[in-house]
């Protein structure tokens, strides 16, 4: 019972943390893709 109450109390916080981590991962992926595309375009130009 205590565990269920604890889970319910911290569910929003955990969800917020998960959202934050997902956003960071997404941003990192976007940056990596942008860098890859930039290097590919520069290689093509050369």
N, C-alpha and C positions, 0 to 999 in steps of 0.2 A: 504493500500500500504506500509506504513512504517513497519507494522507488518510483511508483507511478506519479505521485504528486511532484517529486523532484523533476521527473521527465517533463511533465506538463509545465512546470515553472520555467524550466530552462529551454523549452522548445524554441521560442522566438529568438533567444540569444544564439542558439546553435544554428538556427536557420540563417540569421544575419551573418554569422561567421562563415557559413558555407557559401552564402551569396558573395561575400567579400573575396573568399579564396577563388571562387569560380570566375569572378570579374578579373582578378589578377592573372589567372591562368589564361583567360581569353585575351587580355591585353598583351601578355607575353607572346601568345601565338600570333596575334595580329602584327606585332613588331617583327617577329621572326619572318613572317611571310613578306612583310614590306621590305625587309633587308634582303631576303632572297630574291625578290622580284627586282629590286634595284641592282643587285650584283648581276643578275641575269641580263637586264637591259644594258648595263654598262659593258658586259662581255659581248653582247650582240653588236653594240655600237663599235667596239674595237674589232 
